[in-house]
Amino acid sequence: MAVDGRTAPLTALSGLASRPAGVRNAAAAALAAAAVRRPDPAIAWLRGLPDTERAAAIAMLKDGFASLDEDFAEEQFFAAARASYWSAAENSPARALSVTLIQELEF
């Protein structure tokens, strides 16, 4: 369901950030897999999160991306983040999120 870009499953996965390592790692991998398959809905979902939840979700994405073996898909997520940056108004929250994603995910 998260791969379909549905917000509730994405939120449920990111909500597992404080769980034991095995659960968190599996959730991070699933969150990253959903994000690389449907970057635009994932970025829109991140944009709607409160700051603290967004930071935890981005940290999980970073860990999840490290566990994925999908460089091309990760590059597509990066391209979507860059496109979001350029389509957003200057000094907007959407542009700020794109900058955060690019920096935090080390694209």
Secondary structure, DSSP 8 states (H G I E B T S, - for coil): -GGGT-HHHHHHHHTTTTS-HHHHHHHHHHHHHHHHHSHHHHHHHHHTS-HHHHHHHHHHHHHHHHH---HHHHHHHHHHHHHHHHHS-TT-HHHHHHHHHHHHTT-
